[in-house]
Amino acid sequence: MNKKSLELLIKLGFNQLEAEVYIHLLTQPPSTAYKIGKQINKPTANVYKAIDSLAEKGAILIEDNKNKQCRAVNPEEFIGQYEAALLEKTQEAKKMLSSIDSQIIDENSYSIGSVHLVFERFKSMMSKCKTIAVIDAFPKTLEKMKDSIVEAINRGVDVHIEAYEPIEIKGVSILNSEIGSKTLEHWQSQQLNLIIDGEEHLIALMDNDLKKVKQATWSNNIYMSCILHAGCLREQAIIQIMNTLNQPEFEKEVKKILENQKFFFNSNIPGFNKLFNR
């Protein structure tokens, strides 16, 4: 029996026996639970339970007569309806859990171990960003997050992006570093850093295939977020200055870059305001 297929079905919520029964039925003619138990050498009582569970999941069909022969549902059809049912459950859970009003104030830092959670946290942060987002992202991560960035821009969020390869995102001027290729060659990984409103930050480094988190941290610590916000904007200013080194009006361009800098004293950033009000 295909071990990889068993593992995938178990990840979808099957138990070991359910996975074995379903895969067995995919490769065999319709059969009764009794015969299936004999064929895969499992207790009949347990197989009957697995059959009932698989029928509830929509993975098998049971003959509508006294023979009760079981037939596997085509994988494409089964996975399609299973995906729809799972999505409905997750949407319902999301709605119900989001309605719980938490009064806990928590400014600790937390490690994130899942690549998928890194991207979901980025999307969630961008969706609630009110004023300004500062992004420092390598090519693959930036490409994956384009839609959430565009959505924030369309809401009027001021987005500052440092990129390392040319990319177009409607409504934002992207800062491309002239040493971007050297940076990517040095790191051999994929970075995704985000600070929103000087209130919350996500710092993540993943492998080049976006399969594994090397290190990722999220926090809504106001002070840390303010410092990272300011630091990332200063880095972007340095990159801008480096990019103008060979321009004929270098001094004039540098003055313009520095005049446009957002500091604590000349910006209406929510995180700065909260920090100083404390």
Summary of the structure (lengths in Angstrom):
residues: 278
radius of gyration: 26.6
end to end distance: 62.6
largest distance: 89.9
contacts: 787
relative contact order: 0.09
helix: 53%
strand: 17%
